[in-house]
Amino acid sequence: MGGGDVSENSHRCAAIKNNGARCERVISASSRFCFAHDPLTQERRQASLEKANKAREVRQRNRVDEIVLLRERVMEFVEDVIKKRMNPGTASAVNQFLVTWLRLVDAENSQLELDKYTEKLLAVERHLDDRKRSTS
């Protein structure tokens, strides 16, 4: 049996995707839809999505706290350089690390925002699919 073959104990999901093509996921013979398209698993999918959103919010709050602490630390470095308690070269190196860290935070935030809007778009598409199926 090849990679795309369906055995006698399984078949393909009955859902029709937004592009009009049938879902290609292989499911057990006793099921009609895959997990992603089964109306009976919609509540579990929604709960998983809400849990992921809450975790994202916690990460973002923690990130804000980190940024506030780093801003305070940078001001301490500035003061240390002015008062000659820190070598300007060391402060410059530390600053470069902080700039790199902030760029990584920005990239992560951009990806999180993209993921959030992708999830919303997928939810809208599922809703439209559900409406299309109910009117068919």
NUTI-903784 format. One line per 5 residues: their letters; for each residue x, y, z of N, C-alpha, C, O. Coordinates in Angstrom, 1 decimal. Each point is the difference from the previous one (the first is absolute). Layout:
! NUTI-903784
A> X,Y,Z,X,Y,Z,X,Y,Z,X,Y,Z; ... $
//
This chain:
! NUTI-903784
MGGGD> 0.8,-1.2,0.0,-0.8,1.2,0.0,0.9,1.2,0.0,0.9,0.1,0.8; -1.2,0.9,-1.7,0.9,1.2,-0.1,-0.4,1.0,1.1,-0.9,-0.2,0.8; 1.6,1.3,-0.7,-0.2,1.0,1.0,-1.3,0.7,0.0,-0.5,0.4,1.1; -0.2,-0.3,-2.3,-1.2,0.6,0.0,-1.2,-0.9,-0.1,-1.2,0.4,0.0; 1.4,-1.7,0.1,-1.0,-1.0,-0.1,-0.9,0.0,1.3,0.5,0.3,1.1 $
VSENS> -1.7,-0.6,-1.2,-0.9,-0.1,1.1,-0.4,-1.5,0.1,-0.4,-0.6,-0.9; 0.6,0.1,2.2,-0.3,-1.4,0.2,-1.5,-0.3,0.1,-0.7,1.0,0.0; 0.3,-2.3,0.1,-1.4,-0.3,0.1,-0.5,0.5,1.4,-1.2,0.1,0.1; 2.1,0.1,0.9,-0.5,0.4,1.3,0.0,1.6,0.1,-0.2,0.5,1.1; 0.5,0.2,-2.1,0.0,1.4,0.0,-0.5,0.6,-1.3,-0.1,-0.6,-1.0 $
HRCAA> -0.1,1.9,1.1,-0.4,0.8,-1.2,0.3,1.5,0.2,0.6,0.3,1.0; -0.9,0.5,-2.0,0.4,1.4,0.1,-1.1,0.8,0.7,-1.2,-0.4,-0.1; 1.6,1.5,0.7,-1.0,0.9,0.7,-1.0,0.5,-1.0,0.4,0.2,-1.2; -1.6,0.0,1.6,-1.1,0.4,-0.9,-0.1,1.5,-0.2,-0.7,0.5,-0.8; 1.5,0.3,1.5,-0.1,1.4,0.0,0.6,0.6,-1.3,0.9,-0.6,-0.7 $
IKNNG> -1.6,1.7,0.2,0.5,0.7,-1.2,0.6,1.3,0.5,-0.5,0.7,0.8; 1.8,-0.5,-1.2,0.7,1.2,0.4,-0.4,1.2,-0.8,-0.8,-0.1,-0.9; 1.3,1.3,1.4,-0.4,1.2,-0.6,0.3,0.1,-1.5,-0.8,0.7,-0.8; 1.8,-1.4,0.3,0.3,0.0,-1.4,-0.8,-0.9,-0.8,0.2,-0.2,-1.2; -1.2,-0.5,1.8,-0.9,-0.9,-0.7,0.6,-1.4,0.0,-0.8,-1.0,-0.4 $
ARCER> 2.0,0.7,0.8,0.6,-1.3,0.0,-0.4,-0.7,1.3,-0.3,0.6,1.0; 0.2,-1.9,-1.1,-0.3,-0.9,1.1,1.2,-0.1,0.9,1.1,0.0,-0.4; -1.3,0.0,1.7,1.0,-0.2,1.0,0.7,-1.3,-0.3,-0.7,-1.0,-0.3; 2.0,1.0,0.4,0.8,-1.2,-0.4,0.4,-0.9,1.2,0.6,-1.0,-0.2; -1.0,1.4,1.4,0.4,-0.8,1.2,-0.7,-1.3,0.0,-1.2,-0.2,-0.4 $
VISAS> 2.0,-0.8,0.7,-0.5,-1.4,0.1,-0.5,-0.2,1.4,0.6,0.4,1.0; -1.8,-1.0,-0.9,-0.7,-0.2,1.3,-0.5,-1.4,0.1,0.0,-0.8,-1.0; -0.4,0.4,2.2,-0.4,-1.4,0.2,-1.4,-0.2,-0.7,-0.7,1.0,-0.2; 0.4,-2.2,-0.1,-1.2,-0.3,-0.7,-1.3,0.4,0.8,-1.0,0.2,-0.6; 1.2,-0.1,1.9,-1.2,0.3,0.9,-0.2,1.5,0.1,-1.0,0.4,0.5 $
SRFCF> 1.8,0.4,-1.1,-0.1,1.5,0.1,-0.4,0.5,-1.4,0.2,-0.6,-1.0; -0.8,1.8,1.1,-0.4,0.7,-1.3,1.0,1.1,-0.3,0.3,0.4,-1.1; 0.2,0.3,2.2,0.9,1.1,-0.1,1.2,-0.2,0.8,0.1,-0.8,0.9; 1.0,1.5,-1.3,1.2,0.0,0.8,-0.2,1.0,1.2,-1.0,0.6,0.1; 1.9,-0.6,0.9,-0.1,0.8,1.2,-0.2,1.4,-0.4,-0.9,0.7,0.7 $
AHDPL> 1.6,-0.1,-1.7,-0.1,1.4,-0.3,-1.4,0.4,-0.6,-0.4,1.2,0.1; -0.3,-2.2,-0.7,-1.3,0.3,-0.6,-1.2,-0.5,0.7,-1.1,0.3,-0.4; 1.3,-1.2,1.4,-1.1,-0.6,0.7,-0.8,1.0,0.8,0.6,0.5,1.0; -1.9,-0.3,-1.2,-0.7,0.9,0.9,0.0,-0.5,1.4,-0.2,0.9,0.9; 0.3,-2.1,-0.6,0.0,-0.5,1.3,1.3,0.3,0.8,0.0,0.0,1.2 $
TQERR> 1.0,0.4,-1.9,1.3,0.3,0.7,0.2,1.5,0.0,1.1,0.5,0.4; -2.1,0.3,-0.9,0.2,1.4,-0.1,0.2,0.7,1.4,0.9,0.9,0.1; -1.6,-1.4,0.9,0.2,0.6,1.4,1.4,-0.3,0.5,0.7,0.9,0.6; -0.1,-2.1,-0.9,1.3,-0.3,0.5,1.0,0.8,-0.8,1.0,0.5,0.6; -1.2,-0.3,-1.9,0.9,0.9,-0.8,0.0,1.4,0.5,1.0,0.6,0.1 $
QASLE> -2.2,-0.1,0.2,-0.2,1.4,0.5,0.7,0.1,1.4,0.7,1.0,0.3; -0.8,-2.0,0.5,0.6,0.0,1.4,1.5,0.0,-0.2,0.7,0.7,0.7; -0.2,-1.5,-1.6,1.5,0.0,-0.3,0.5,1.4,-0.5,1.0,0.5,0.4; -1.8,0.1,-1.2,0.3,1.3,-0.6,0.0,1.1,1.2,0.9,0.8,0.0; -1.9,-0.9,0.8,0.0,1.0,1.1,1.1,-0.2,1.0,0.6,0.9,0.5 $
KANKA> -0.2,-2.2,-0.2,1.1,-0.3,0.8,1.3,0.6,-0.6,0.8,0.5,0.8; -0.6,-0.7,-2.1,1.2,0.5,-0.6,0.0,1.5,0.0,1.1,0.6,0.2; -2.3,0.1,-0.3,0.0,1.4,0.0,0.3,0.5,1.4,0.7,1.0,0.2; -1.2,-1.6,0.9,0.4,0.4,1.3,1.5,-0.2,0.3,0.6,0.9,0.6; -0.1,-2.0,-1.1,1.5,-0.2,0.2,0.8,1.1,-0.7,1.0,0.5,0.5 $
REVRQ> -1.5,-0.1,-1.7,0.7,1.1,-0.7,-0.1,1.3,0.7,1.0,0.7,0.1; -2.2,-0.4,0.5,-0.1,1.2,0.8,0.9,0.0,1.2,0.6,1.1,0.3; -0.4,-2.2,0.4,0.9,-0.1,1.1,1.4,0.3,-0.5,0.8,0.7,0.7; -0.4,-1.3,-1.8,1.3,0.2,-0.5,0.3,1.5,-0.3,1.0,0.5,0.2; -2.1,0.1,-0.8,0.2,1.4,-0.4,0.1,0.9,1.3,0.8,1.0,0.0 $
RNRVD> -1.6,-1.3,1.0,0.1,0.8,1.3,1.4,-0.2,0.6,0.6,1.0,0.4; -0.1,-2.2,-0.4,1.3,-0.3,0.5,1.1,0.8,-0.8,1.0,0.5,0.5; -1.2,-0.5,-1.8,0.9,0.7,-0.9,0.0,1.5,0.3,1.1,0.6,0.0; -2.2,0.0,0.3,-0.1,1.4,0.3,0.8,0.2,1.3,0.7,1.0,0.1; -0.9,-1.8,0.9,0.8,0.1,1.2,1.5,-0.1,-0.2,0.7,0.8,0.6 $
EIVLL> -0.3,-1.7,-1.5,1.4,-0.1,-0.3,0.5,1.3,-0.6,1.1,0.4,0.3; -1.8,0.2,-1.2,0.4,1.2,-0.7,0.1,1.1,1.0,1.0,0.8,-0.1; -1.9,-0.7,1.0,0.0,1.1,1.0,1.3,-0.2,0.8,0.7,1.0,0.3; -0.4,-2.2,0.2,1.2,-0.3,0.7,1.3,0.4,-0.8,0.9,0.5,0.6; -0.9,-0.9,-1.8,1.1,0.3,-0.9,0.2,1.5,-0.2,1.2,0.5,0.0 $
RERVM> -2.3,0.2,-0.1,0.1,1.5,-0.2,0.7,0.6,1.3,0.9,0.8,-0.1; -1.3,-1.3,1.3,0.6,0.5,1.2,1.4,-0.4,0.1,0.9,0.8,0.4; -0.5,-2.0,-0.9,1.4,-0.5,0.0,0.8,0.9,-0.9,1.2,0.3,0.3; -1.7,0.0,-1.5,0.7,0.8,-0.9,0.3,1.4,0.6,1.1,0.5,-0.2; -2.0,0.1,0.9,0.2,1.2,0.6,1.1,-0.1,1.1,0.8,1.0,0.2 $
EFVED> -0.8,-2.1,0.5,1.1,-0.3,1.0,1.4,0.0,-0.8,1.0,0.5,0.5; -1.0,-1.2,-1.6,1.3,0.0,-0.8,0.4,1.4,-0.4,1.2,0.3,0.1; -2.1,0.5,-0.5,0.3,1.4,-0.4,0.6,0.7,1.2,1.0,0.7,-0.2; -1.7,-0.8,1.3,0.5,0.7,1.2,1.4,-0.6,0.4,0.9,0.8,0.4; -0.7,-2.1,-0.5,1.3,-0.6,0.3,1.1,0.5,-0.9,1.1,0.3,0.5 $
VIKKR> -1.4,-0.1,-1.8,1.0,0.6,-0.9,0.3,1.4,0.3,1.2,0.4,0.1; -2.2,0.4,0.2,0.2,1.4,0.3,0.8,0.2,1.3,0.9,0.8,0.1; -1.2,-1.7,0.9,0.8,0.1,1.2,1.2,-0.8,0.0,0.7,-0.2,1.1; -0.3,-0.3,-2.3,1.3,-0.7,-0.2,0.0,-1.3,0.9,1.1,-0.5,0.3; -2.2,-0.1,-0.1,0.0,-1.3,0.7,0.0,-1.2,-1.0,0.2,-1.1,0.4 $
MNPGT> -0.5,1.4,-1.7,0.0,-1.0,-1.0,0.8,0.6,-1.2,-0.2,1.2,-0.4; 1.0,-2.1,-0.2,0.7,0.3,-1.2,-1.0,0.3,-1.2,-0.9,-0.8,-0.2; 1.1,1.9,-0.5,-0.9,0.2,-1.2,-0.1,-1.1,-1.0,-1.0,-0.3,-0.6; 2.2,-0.4,0.4,0.0,-1.2,-0.9,-0.9,-1.1,0.5,-0.7,-0.6,-0.8; 0.8,0.4,2.1,-0.9,-1.1,0.6,-1.5,0.4,-0.2,-0.8,-0.8,-0.4 $
ASAVN> 0.5,2.1,0.7,-1.3,0.5,-0.1,-0.5,-0.2,-1.5,-1.2,-0.3,-0.2; 2.1,0.6,-0.7,-0.4,-0.1,-1.4,-0.3,-1.4,-0.4,-0.9,-0.3,-0.8; 1.7,-0.7,1.3,-0.2,-1.4,-0.3,-1.3,-0.4,0.6,-0.8,-0.7,-0.7; 0.5,1.1,1.9,-1.3,-0.4,0.7,-1.1,0.6,-0.8,-1.0,-0.7,-0.3; 1.1,1.9,-0.2,-1.0,0.7,-0.8,-0.3,-0.8,-1.3,-1.1,-0.2,-0.4 $
QFLVT> 2.2,-0.3,-0.2,-0.2,-0.8,-1.2,-0.8,-1.3,0.2,-0.9,-0.3,-0.8; 1.2,-0.3,2.0,-0.8,-1.2,0.3,-1.5,0.3,0.3,-0.9,-0.7,-0.5; 0.7,1.9,1.1,-1.4,0.4,0.3,-0.7,0.3,-1.3,-1.2,-0.3,-0.1; 1.8,1.0,-0.8,-0.6,0.3,-1.3,-0.3,-1.3,-0.7,-1.1,-0.1,-0.6; 2.0,-0.9,0.6,-0.3,-1.3,-0.6,-1.2,-0.6,0.6,-0.9,-0.6,-0.6 $
WLRLV> 0.8,0.6,2.0,-1.1,-0.6,0.7,-1.3,0.7,-0.4,-1.0,-0.7,-0.2; 1.0,2.0,0.1,-1.2,0.7,-0.3,-0.5,-0.3,-1.4,-1.1,-0.1,-0.3; 2.1,-0.1,-0.6,-0.4,-0.4,-1.4,-0.6,-1.3,0.0,-1.0,-0.3,-0.8; 1.5,-0.6,1.6,-0.6,-1.4,0.1,-1.4,0.1,0.6,-0.9,-0.7,-0.4; 0.7,1.5,1.4,-1.3,0.2,0.6,-1.0,0.6,-1.0,-1.1,-0.5,-0.2 $
DAENS> 1.6,1.4,-0.6,-0.8,0.6,-1.1,-0.4,-1.0,-1.0,-1.2,-0.1,-0.4; 2.1,-0.8,0.0,-0.3,-1.0,-1.0,-1.0,-1.0,0.6,-0.9,-0.5,-0.7; 1.1,0.1,2.0,-0.9,-0.9,0.6,-1.4,0.6,0.1,-1.0,-0.7,-0.3; 0.9,2.0,0.7,-1.3,0.7,0.0,-0.7,0.0,-1.3,-1.2,-0.2,-0.1; 2.0,0.5,-1.0,-0.5,0.0,-1.3,-0.6,-1.4,-0.4,-1.1,-0.1,-0.6 $
QLELD> 1.8,-0.9,1.0,-0.4,-1.4,-0.3,-1.3,-0.3,0.8,-0.9,-0.6,-0.6; 0.9,1.0,1.8,-1.2,-0.3,0.9,-1.2,0.8,-0.6,-1.1,-0.6,0.0; 1.3,1.8,-0.5,-1.1,0.8,-0.5,-0.5,-0.7,-1.3,-1.2,-0.1,-0.3; 2.1,-0.3,-0.5,-0.3,-0.7,-1.3,-0.8,-1.3,0.3,-1.0,-0.3,-0.6; 1.5,-0.4,1.6,-0.7,-1.3,0.4,-1.5,0.3,0.5,-0.9,-0.7,-0.3 $
KYTEK> 0.8,1.8,1.1,-1.3,0.4,0.5,-1.0,0.3,-1.1,-1.1,-0.4,0.0; 1.6,1.2,-1.0,-0.9,0.3,-1.1,-0.2,-1.2,-1.0,-1.1,-0.1,-0.6; 2.0,-0.7,0.6,-0.2,-1.3,-0.8,-1.1,-0.8,0.6,-0.9,-0.5,-0.6; 1.0,0.4,2.0,-1.1,-0.8,0.7,-1.4,0.7,-0.2,-0.9,-0.7,-0.2; 0.9,2.0,0.2,-1.3,0.7,-0.2,-0.5,-0.3,-1.4,-1.2,-0.2,-0.2 $
LLAVE> 2.1,0.3,-0.8,-0.4,-0.2,-1.3,-0.5,-1.5,-0.2,-1.0,-0.2,-0.7; 1.7,-0.7,1.3,-0.5,-1.4,-0.1,-1.3,-0.2,0.6,-0.9,-0.7,-0.5; 0.6,1.4,1.6,-1.3,-0.1,0.7,-1.1,0.6,-0.9,-1.1,-0.6,-0.1; 1.4,1.7,-0.6,-1.0,0.6,-0.9,-0.2,-1.0,-1.1,-1.2,-0.2,-0.4; 2.2,-0.4,-0.2,-0.1,-0.9,-1.1,-0.9,-1.2,0.5,-0.8,-0.5,-0.8 $
RHLDD> 1.1,0.0,2.0,-0.8,-1.2,0.5,-1.5,0.4,0.1,-0.9,-0.7,-0.3; 0.7,2.0,0.8,-1.4,0.4,0.2,-0.7,0.1,-1.4,-1.1,-0.4,-0.1; 1.8,0.9,-0.9,-0.5,0.1,-1.3,-0.3,-1.4,-0.6,-1.0,-0.2,-0.7; 1.9,-0.7,1.0,-0.2,-1.4,-0.5,-1.2,-0.6,0.7,-0.8,-0.6,-0.7; 0.6,0.9,2.0,-1.1,-0.6,0.7,-1.3,0.6,-0.6,-1.0,-0.7,-0.2 $
RKRST> 1.0,2.0,-0.1,-1.2,0.7,-0.5,-0.3,-0.6,-1.4,-1.1,-0.2,-0.4; 2.2,0.0,-0.4,-0.2,-0.6,-1.3,-0.6,-1.4,0.0,-0.9,-0.3,-0.8; 1.4,-0.5,1.8,-0.5,-1.3,0.1,-1.5,0.0,0.5,-0.8,-0.9,-0.5; 0.5,1.8,1.4,-1.4,0.0,0.5,-1.0,0.5,-1.0,-1.2,-0.3,0.1; 1.7,1.1,-1.1,-0.9,0.4,-1.1,-0.1,-0.9,-1.2,-0.8,0.1,-0.8 $
S> 1.7,-1.1,0.8,0.1,-0.9,-1.1,-1.1,-1.1,0.1,-0.1,-0.9,-0.8 $
//
